[in-house]
């Protein structure tokens, strides 16, 4: 176990020495904060933040969430808090820690209702930030840890991390392919968008009925899927 911890410390220190990875961490912090600031503000103001129909599975969930009163406001406060903390260097790790369970919940929810929203990009960026501050986060792990002396900004390397950049591109491409091909049929955001997919399915008529079942009749996703499979 000690060898593993030493390897992790070494990898982390090598990453922290690269100026490009430092800039990427800064980009992730700003991007994640920009994602939560408007949505959190809307919740605090008590407004519905989506134009999705309540017949849509995600729209139905968000409509119910909107009527939960101070719980809805509480989520908005947490989102704003996480976003602000991410923008402050000294509190960036705390912001990433608060951010992660919220964005992970959104990701799982999106998969559960087959919603074409933010699926893996934000959780992956959030995970990167948690790894970036591993030298702080590691002290909550039940292992013997020793402090790591991080390099100062003027000591950072200007060498572009081609391997890391290639890994990022490969991860994004893989993520897109997995998300696009995960389900053979999805409700999409509107009835016309839903029906567009029917041309590429084995059961176009059943697909049209599925879209009508969701967007026109307002039935549950599971019931509409059962009817689709039965045809």
Phi and psi in degrees as GROMACS dihedral restraints (atoms count N, CA, C in turn):
[ dihedral_restraints ]
;  ai    aj    ak    al  type     phi  dphi    fc
    3     4     5     6     1   -62.8    20    10
    4     5     6     7     1   -36.6    20    10
    6     7     8     9     1   -64.7    20    10
    7     8     9    10     1   -39.2    20    10
    9    10    11    12     1   -64.0    20    10
   10    11    12    13     1   -44.5    20    10
   12    13    14    15     1   -61.8    20    10
   13    14    15    16     1   -40.5    20    10
   15    16    17    18     1   -64.3    20    10
   16    17    18    19     1   -40.4    20    10
   18    19    20    21     1   -63.7    20    10
   19    20    21    22     1   -42.7    20    10
   21    22    23    24     1   -63.4    20    10
   22    23    24    25     1   -40.8    20    10
   24    25    26    27     1   -62.1    20    10
   25    26    27    28     1   -40.7    20    10
   27    28    29    30     1   -66.5    20    10
   28    29    30    31     1   -46.0    20    10
   30    31    32    33     1   -62.4    20    10
   31    32    33    34     1   -41.7    20    10
   33    34    35    36     1   -63.7    20    10
   34    35    36    37     1   -44.0    20    10
   36    37    38    39     1   -64.1    20    10
   37    38    39    40     1   -40.0    20    10
   39    40    41    42     1   -63.3    20    10
   40    41    42    43     1   -39.9    20    10
   42    43    44    45     1   -66.0    20    10
   43    44    45    46     1   -40.2    20    10
   45    46    47    48     1   -70.2    20    10
   46    47    48    49     1   -14.1    20    10
   48    49    50    51     1   -84.4    20    10
   49    50    51    52     1    -7.1    20    10
   51    52    53    54     1  -100.1    20    10
   52    53    54    55     1   125.9    20    10
   54    55    56    57     1   -67.1    20    10
   55    56    57    58     1   -33.8    20    10
   57    58    59    60     1   -67.0    20    10
   58    59    60    61     1   -38.6    20    10
   60    61    62    63     1   -69.7    20    10
   61    62    63    64     1   -33.1    20    10
   63    64    65    66     1   -63.4    20    10
   64    65    66    67     1   -43.6    20    10
   66    67    68    69     1   -66.3    20    10
   67    68    69    70     1   -35.1    20    10
   69    70    71    72     1   -67.3    20    10
   70    71    72    73     1   -38.6    20    10
   72    73    74    75     1   -62.9    20    10
   73    74    75    76     1   -40.8    20    10
   75    76    77    78     1   -63.4    20    10
   76    77    78    79     1   -41.8    20    10
   78    79    80    81     1   -60.6    20    10
   79    80    81    82     1   -43.4    20    10
   81    82    83    84     1   -63.5    20    10
   82    83    84    85     1   -41.5    20    10
   84    85    86    87     1   -61.7    20    10
   85    86    87    88     1   -46.6    20    10
   87    88    89    90     1   -66.9    20    10
   88    89    90    91     1   -42.0    20    10
   90    91    92    93     1   -65.6    20    10
   91    92    93    94     1   -44.7    20    10
   93    94    95    96     1   -64.8    20    10
   94    95    96    97     1   -40.3    20    10
   96    97    98    99     1   -63.1    20    10
   97    98    99   100     1   -41.4    20    10
   99   100   101   102     1   -64.0    20    10
  100   101   102   103     1   -27.1    20    10
  102   103   104   105     1   -75.1    20    10
  103   104   105   106     1   -31.4    20    10
  105   106   107   108     1   -95.4    20    10
  106   107   108   109     1   -25.2    20    10
  108   109   110   111     1   -59.9    20    10
  109   110   111   112     1   -52.3    20    10
  111   112   113   114     1   -67.6    20    10
  112   113   114   115     1   -41.8    20    10
  114   115   116   117     1   -67.8    20    10
  115   116   117   118     1   -36.6    20    10
  117   118   119   120     1   -68.1    20    10
  118   119   120   121     1   -39.8    20    10
  120   121   122   123     1   -63.5    20    10
  121   122   123   124     1   -41.4    20    10
  123   124   125   126     1   -61.0    20    10
  124   125   126   127     1   -41.3    20    10
  126   127   128   129     1   -65.6    20    10
  127   128   129   130     1   -42.2    20    10
  129   130   131   132     1   -63.1    20    10
  130   131   132   133     1   -35.0    20    10
  132   133   134   135     1   -76.1    20    10
  133   134   135   136     1    -8.7    20    10
  135   136   137   138     1    78.4    20    10
  136   137   138   139     1    21.7    20    10
  138   139   140   141     1  -101.4    20    10
  139   140   141   142     1   154.3    20    10
  141   142   143   144     1   -77.7    20    10
  142   143   144   145     1   130.0    20    10
  144   145   146   147     1  -105.6    20    10
  145   146   147   148     1    17.9    20    10
  147   148   149   150     1  -139.0    20    10
  148   149   150   151     1   150.8    20    10
  150   151   152   153     1   -97.7    20    10
  151   152   153   154     1     5.9    20    10
  153   154   155   156     1   -63.1    20    10
  154   155   156   157     1   141.7    20    10
  156   157   158   159     1   -66.0    20    10
  157   158   159   160     1   148.9    20    10
  159   160   161   162     1   -69.6    20    10
  160   161   162   163     1   -12.3    20    10
  162   163   164   165     1   -74.3    20    10
  163   164   165   166     1   -23.7    20    10
  165   166   167   168     1   -72.8    20    10
  166   167   168   169     1   140.1    20    10
  168   169   170   171     1   -53.7    20    10
  169   170   171   172     1   -45.1    20    10
  171   172   173   174     1   -70.0    20    10
  172   173   174   175     1   -40.3    20    10
  174   175   176   177     1   -62.4    20    10
  175   176   177   178     1   -38.1    20    10
  177   178   179   180     1   -63.5    20    10
  178   179   180   181     1   -43.9    20    10
  180   181   182   183     1   -63.4    20    10
  181   182   183   184     1   -46.4    20    10
  183   184   185   186     1   -67.4    20    10
  184   185   186   187     1   -32.6    20    10
  186   187   188   189     1   -65.0    20    10
  187   188   189   190     1   -43.8    20    10
  189   190   191   192     1   -65.2    20    10
  190   191   192   193     1   -40.3    20    10
  192   193   194   195     1   -61.5    20    10
  193   194   195   196     1   -36.5    20    10
  195   196   197   198     1   -61.4    20    10
  196   197   198   199     1   -28.8    20    10
  198   199   200   201     1   -97.8    20    10
  199   200   201   202     1    17.5    20    10
  201   202   203   204     1   -88.3    20    10
  202   203   204   205     1     5.6    20    10
  204   205   206   207     1    70.2    20    10
  205   206   207   208     1  -126.5    20    10
  207   208   209   210     1   -68.9    20    10
  208   209   210   211     1   -18.0    20    10
  210   211   212   213     1   -65.5    20    10
  211   212   213   214     1   -39.5    20    10
  213   214   215   216     1   -61.8    20    10
  214   215   216   217     1   -44.5    20    10
  216   217   218   219     1   -65.4    20    10
  217   218   219   220     1   -38.8    20    10
  219   220   221   222     1   -60.1    20    10
  220   221   222   223     1   -42.1    20    10
  222   223   224   225     1   -61.2    20    10
  223   224   225   226     1   -43.0    20    10
  225   226   227   228     1   -61.9    20    10
  226   227   228   229     1   -41.2    20    10
  228   229   230   231     1   -62.5    20    10
  229   230   231   232     1   -42.6    20    10
  231   232   233   234     1   -63.7    20    10
  232   233   234   235     1   -40.4    20    10
  234   235   236   237     1   -65.0    20    10
  235   236   237   238     1   -44.0    20    10
  237   238   239   240     1   -64.6    20    10
  238   239   240   241     1   -42.2    20    10
  240   241   242   243     1   -61.3    20    10
  241   242   243   244     1   -46.9    20    10
  243   244   245   246     1   -61.7    20    10
  244   245   246   247     1   -41.3    20    10
  246   247   248   249     1   -64.1    20    10
  247   248   249   250     1   -45.1    20    10
  249   250   251   252     1   -65.6    20    10
  250   251   252   253     1   -42.9    20    10
  252   253   254   255     1   -62.0    20    10
  253   254   255   256     1   -35.3    20    10
  255   256   257   258     1   -64.5    20    10
  256   257   258   259     1   -30.0    20    10
  258   259   260   261     1   -82.2    20    10
  259   260   261   262     1   -11.1    20    10
  261   262   263   264     1  -102.7    20    10
  262   263   264   265     1   118.8    20    10
  264   265   266   267     1   -52.1    20    10
  265   266   267   268     1   -42.8    20    10
  267   268   269   270     1   -69.6    20    10
  268   269   270   271     1   -23.0    20    10
  270   271   272   273     1  -114.0    20    10
  271   272   273   274     1    12.0    20    10
  273   274   275   276     1   -60.9    20    10
  274   275   276   277     1   -39.4    20    10
  276   277   278   279     1   -66.1    20    10
  277   278   279   280     1   -43.1    20    10
  279   280   281   282     1   -60.6    20    10
  280   281   282   283     1   -39.9    20    10
  282   283   284   285     1   -62.8    20    10
  283   284   285   286     1   -41.3    20    10
  285   286   287   288     1   -66.7    20    10
  286   287   288   289     1   -36.5    20    10
  288   289   290   291     1   -66.4    20    10
  289   290   291   292     1   -42.9    20    10
  291   292   293   294     1   -69.3    20    10
  292   293   294   295     1   -37.9    20    10
  294   295   296   297     1   -65.1    20    10
  295   296   297   298     1   -39.1    20    10
  297   298   299   300     1   -60.8    20    10
  298   299   300   301     1   -50.6    20    10
  300   301   302   303     1   -63.6    20    10
  301   302   303   304     1   -29.6    20    10
  303   304   305   306     1   -69.3    20    10
  304   305   306   307     1   -49.0    20    10
  306   307   308   309     1   -72.1    20    10
  307   308   309   310     1   -31.0    20    10
  309   310   311   312     1   -66.2    20    10
  310   311   312   313     1   -39.8    20    10
  312   313   314   315     1   -61.9    20    10
  313   314   315   316     1   -42.4    20    10
  315   316   317   318     1   -63.5    20    10
  316   317   318   319     1   -40.5    20    10
  318   319   320   321     1   -62.8    20    10
  319   320   321   322     1   -49.1    20    10
  321   322   323   324     1   -63.4    20    10
  322   323   324   325     1   -40.9    20    10
  324   325   326   327     1   -60.0    20    10
  325   326   327   328     1   -43.4    20    10
  327   328   329   330     1   -61.2    20    10
  328   329   330   331     1   -41.3    20    10
  330   331   332   333     1   -66.7    20    10
  331   332   333   334     1   -40.6    20    10
  333   334   335   336     1   -63.5    20    10
  334   335   336   337     1   -37.4    20    10
  336   337   338   339     1  -103.6    20    10
  337   338   339   340     1     9.7    20    10
  339   340   341   342     1    56.4    20    10
  340   341   342   343     1    46.8    20    10
  342   343   344   345     1   -94.4    20    10
  343   344   345   346     1   135.4    20    10
  345   346   347   348     1   -85.4    20    10
  346   347   348   349     1    68.2    20    10
  348   349   350   351     1  -120.0    20    10
  349   350   351   352     1  -150.9    20    10
  351   352   353   354     1   -74.6    20    10
  352   353   354   355     1   113.8    20    10
  354   355   356   357     1  -106.3    20    10
  355   356   357   358     1   -66.8    20    10
  357   358   359   360     1  -117.1    20    10
  358   359   360   361     1   -19.1    20    10
  360   361   362   363     1   -59.5    20    10
  361   362   363   364     1   -49.6    20    10
  363   364   365   366     1   -66.4    20    10
  364   365   366   367     1   -46.6    20    10
  366   367   368   369     1   -58.8    20    10
  367   368   369   370     1   -37.5    20    10
  369   370   371   372     1   -67.7    20    10
  370   371   372   373     1   -41.9    20    10
  372   373   374   375     1   -63.4    20    10
  373   374   375   376     1   -39.1    20    10
  375   376   377   378     1   -64.7    20    10
  376   377   378   379     1   -42.7    20    10
  378   379   380   381     1   -62.1    20    10
  379   380   381   382     1   -37.7    20    10
  381   382   383   384     1   -60.5    20    10
  382   383   384   385     1   -42.4    20    10
  384   385   386   387     1   -66.1    20    10
  385   386   387   388     1   -37.3    20    10
  387   388   389   390     1   -64.8    20    10
  388   389   390   391     1   -40.0    20    10
  390   391   392   393     1   -69.1    20    10
  391   392   393   394     1   -35.1    20    10
  393   394   395   396     1   -61.7    20    10
  394   395   396   397     1   -36.0    20    10
  396   397   398   399     1  -101.3    20    10
  397   398   399   400     1    32.6    20    10
  399   400   401   402     1   -58.0    20    10
  400   401   402   403     1   -32.1    20    10
  402   403   404   405     1   -63.7    20    10
  403   404   405   406     1   -23.0    20    10
  405   406   407   408     1   -95.5    20    10
  406   407   408   409     1   -41.7    20    10
  408   409   410   411     1   -67.7    20    10
  409   410   411   412     1   -28.4    20    10
  411   412   413   414     1   -65.0    20    10
  412   413   414   415     1   -19.3    20    10
  414   415   416   417     1   -75.0    20    10
  415   416   417   418     1    -9.6    20    10
  417   418   419   420     1   -89.0    20    10
  418   419   420   421     1    -6.7    20    10
  420   421   422   423     1   -80.3    20    10
  421   422   423   424     1   147.6    20    10
  423   424   425   426     1   -80.0    20    10
  424   425   426   427     1    50.0    20    10
  426   427   428   429     1  -129.8    20    10
  427   428   429   430     1   159.5    20    10
  429   430   431   432     1   -71.3    20    10
  430   431   432   433     1   122.3    20    10
  432   433   434   435     1  -122.4    20    10
  433   434   435   436     1   150.5    20    10
  435   436   437   438     1  -125.7    20    10
  436   437   438   439     1   145.2    20    10
  438   439   440   441     1   -61.6    20    10
  439   440   441   442     1   150.7    20    10
  441   442   443   444     1  -116.1    20    10
  442   443   444   445     1   131.3    20    10
  444   445   446   447     1   -84.1    20    10
  445   446   447   448     1   110.2    20    10
  447   448   449   450     1   -84.3    20    10
  448   449   450   451     1   149.1    20    10
  450   451   452   453     1   -71.5    20    10
  451   452   453   454     1   153.4    20    10
  453   454   455   456     1   -80.8    20    10
  454   455   456   457     1   164.8    20    10
  456   457   458   459     1   -58.7    20    10
  457   458   459   460     1   -38.5    20    10
  459   460   461   462     1   -68.2    20    10
  460   461   462   463     1   -16.3    20    10
  462   463   464   465     1   -93.6    20    10
  463   464   465   466     1    -0.5    20    10
  465   466   467   468     1   -72.1    20    10
  466   467   468   469     1   146.3    20    10
  468   469   470   471     1   -81.1    20    10
  469   470   471   472     1   141.9    20    10
  471   472   473   474     1   -92.2    20    10
  472   473   474   475     1     3.4    20    10
  474   475   476   477     1   -67.0    20    10
  475   476   477   478     1   125.3    20    10
  477   478   479   480     1   -72.5    20    10
  478   479   480   481     1   130.2    20    10
  480   481   482   483     1   -81.5    20    10
  481   482   483   484     1    79.8    20    10
  483   484   485   486     1   -60.5    20    10
  484   485   486   487     1   -39.8    20    10
  486   487   488   489     1   -63.7    20    10
  487   488   489   490     1   -42.6    20    10
  489   490   491   492     1   -65.6    20    10
  490   491   492   493     1   -44.7    20    10
  492   493   494   495     1   -62.0    20    10
  493   494   495   496     1   -40.3    20    10
  495   496   497   498     1   -64.0    20    10
  496   497   498   499     1   -37.7    20    10
  498   499   500   501     1   -65.2    20    10
  499   500   501   502     1   -38.0    20    10
  501   502   503   504     1   -63.7    20    10
  502   503   504   505     1   -46.9    20    10
  504   505   506   507     1   -61.6    20    10
  505   506   507   508     1   -44.5    20    10
  507   508   509   510     1   -62.8    20    10
  508   509   510   511     1   -39.0    20    10
  510   511   512   513     1   -65.3    20    10
  511   512   513   514     1   -43.2    20    10
  513   514   515   516     1   -63.8    20    10
  514   515   516   517     1   -46.0    20    10
  516   517   518   519     1   -62.2    20    10
  517   518   519   520     1   -45.9    20    10
  519   520   521   522     1   -61.1    20    10
  520   521   522   523     1   -42.8    20    10
  522   523   524   525     1   -61.1    20    10
  523   524   525   526     1   -45.7    20    10
  525   526   527   528     1   -61.5    20    10
  526   527   528   529     1   -45.0    20    10
  528   529   530   531     1   -63.5    20    10
  529   530   531   532     1   -41.1    20    10
  531   532   533   534     1   -66.1    20    10
  532   533   534   535     1   -45.9    20    10
  534   535   536   537     1   -65.3    20    10
  535   536   537   538     1   -43.0    20    10
  537   538   539   540     1   -65.7    20    10
  538   539   540   541     1   -37.0    20    10
  540   541   542   543     1  -102.5    20    10
  541   542   543   544     1     8.5    20    10
  543   544   545   546     1   -67.3    20    10
  544   545   546   547     1   -42.0    20    10
  546   547   548   549     1  -119.9    20    10
  547   548   549   550     1   139.2    20    10
  549   550   551   552     1   -81.3    20    10
  550   551   552   553     1   -14.5    20    10
  552   553   554   555     1  -149.0    20    10
  553   554   555   556     1   136.9    20    10
  555   556   557   558     1  -137.5    20    10
  556   557   558   559     1   155.8    20    10
  558   559   560   561     1   -74.8    20    10
  559   560   561   562     1   -22.7    20    10
  561   562   563   564     1    54.8    20    10
  562   563   564   565     1  -176.8    20    10
  564   565   566   567     1   -85.7    20    10
  565   566   567   568     1   -29.4    20    10
  567   568   569   570     1  -134.4    20    10
  568   569   570   571     1   166.0    20    10
  570   571   572   573     1   -62.6    20    10
  571   572   573   574     1   -47.2    20    10
  573   574   575   576     1   -59.1    20    10
  574   575   576   577     1   -41.3    20    10
  576   577   578   579     1   -64.6    20    10
  577   578   579   580     1   -38.4    20    10
  579   580   581   582     1   -63.8    20    10
  580   581   582   583     1   -43.0    20    10
  582   583   584   585     1   -71.8    20    10
  583   584   585   586     1   -20.9    20    10
  585   586   587   588     1   -62.4    20    10
  586   587   588   589     1   -32.4    20    10
  588   589   590   591     1   -72.8    20    10
  589   590   591   592     1   -17.8    20    10
  591   592   593   594     1   -66.1    20    10
  592   593   594   595     1   -25.5    20    10
  594   595   596   597     1   -65.7    20    10
  595   596   597   598     1   -24.5    20    10
  597   598   599   600     1  -103.3    20    10
  598   599   600   601     1    12.5    20    10
  600   601   602   603     1  -103.7    20    10
  601   602   603   604     1   163.3    20    10
  603   604   605   606     1   -75.0    20    10
  604   605   606   607     1   -21.7    20    10
  606   607   608   609     1  -128.6    20    10
  607   608   609   610     1    74.8    20    10
  609   610   611   612     1   -59.3    20    10
  610   611   612   613     1   -39.4    20    10
  612   613   614   615     1   -66.2    20    10
  613   614   615   616     1   -42.4    20    10
  615   616   617   618     1   -65.2    20    10
  616   617   618   619     1   -33.5    20    10
  618   619   620   621     1   -66.4    20    10
  619   620   621   622     1   -44.4    20    10
  621   622   623   624     1   -58.8    20    10
  622   623   624   625     1   -42.8    20    10
  624   625   626   627     1   -64.9    20    10
  625   626   627   628     1   -35.7    20    10
  627   628   629   630     1   -62.1    20    10
  628   629   630   631     1   -45.0    20    10
  630   631   632   633     1   -64.3    20    10
  631   632   633   634     1   -41.2    20    10
  633   634   635   636     1   -65.5    20    10
  634   635   636   637     1   -37.8    20    10
  636   637   638   639     1   -60.1    20    10
  637   638   639   640     1   -40.0    20    10
  639   640   641   642     1   -78.8    20    10
  640   641   642   643     1   -58.2    20    10
  642   643   644   645     1   -85.2    20    10
  643   644   645   646     1   -27.6    20    10
  645   646   647   648     1   -99.0    20    10
  646   647   648   649     1   -47.5    20    10
  648   649   650   651     1   -86.6    20    10
  649   650   651   652     1   -20.6    20    10
  651   652   653   654     1    71.1    20    10
  652   653   654   655     1    27.3    20    10
  654   655   656   657     1   -78.1    20    10
  655   656   657   658     1   166.5    20    10
  657   658   659   660     1   -71.4    20    10
  658   659   660   661     1   157.9    20    10
  660   661   662   663     1   -60.2    20    10
  661   662   663   664     1   -44.5    20    10
  663   664   665   666     1   -63.5    20    10
  664   665   666   667     1   -41.7    20    10
  666   667   668   669     1   -64.4    20    10
  667   668   669   670     1   -41.8    20    10
  669   670   671   672     1   -67.6    20    10
  670   671   672   673     1   -36.9    20    10
  672   673   674   675     1   -66.9    20    10
  673   674   675   676     1   -39.6    20    10
  675   676   677   678     1   -62.7    20    10
  676   677   678   679     1   -42.0    20    10
  678   679   680   681     1   -66.1    20    10
  679   680   681   682     1   -38.1    20    10
  681   682   683   684     1   -62.9    20    10
  682   683   684   685     1   -46.9    20    10
  684   685   686   687     1   -67.1    20    10
  685   686   687   688     1   -28.2    20    10
  687   688   689   690     1   -76.6    20    10
  688   689   690   691     1   -20.9    20    10
